[in-house]
Amino acid sequence: MDGPAATAELQRRVVGRSLEAVTEARYWHEGVRDGDAESLLHFWLHFEGNPPLMMHGVGEHLSLSFSEPYGSYDMEDQGETRIGPPAAPDVLADLPGRRLLNAALIQGYTPMPSVGGVLMRFERLDLVVASLGDEWVLAQGAIPPSLTSYLRLGDWVSQAN
């Protein structure tokens, strides 16, 4: 689903639910991957009572949809994409077992209204997920100060924040 209204509706469907698991798609080359945000391709949040919520970043746009994770695949000399759970110290590894209390859309660095990211308020942890210049922004807490001229926090999707 694309667009602010559709993305807010997807977030409303998972607010109040516990996150049971996270599945990541990561790029590996010769058995090595880059850092947390640099190697991440896509990820899925498995909330109780819902299909997995896939996060996909393209340029300055974050796209969310309910879909099942795809399988790992080999790209021969170009490397491989591995699918699996996150591992510490990666940011997404801290999420399973937490309930999502609320979420706010983040306006990206574009003149038209689009979703550049989301701020997800979990129990005892806020998580910023955004796509900026075809790169993931993953940060605990608030939008990093160095990115506030590119990412602007919008309204919470639920009345209680």
Protein Blocks (a to p, Z undefined) as FASTA:
>chain_A
ZZjklmmmmmmmmgopacfbdcdddddeehiacdfklmpmbdcdddehiacdddddehja
ccdddddddddddehjnoccdddddddfbfklmmgopacfbdcddddddfbdcdfbdcdd
dehiacddddeehiacddehiddfklmmmpccdddfbfbZZ
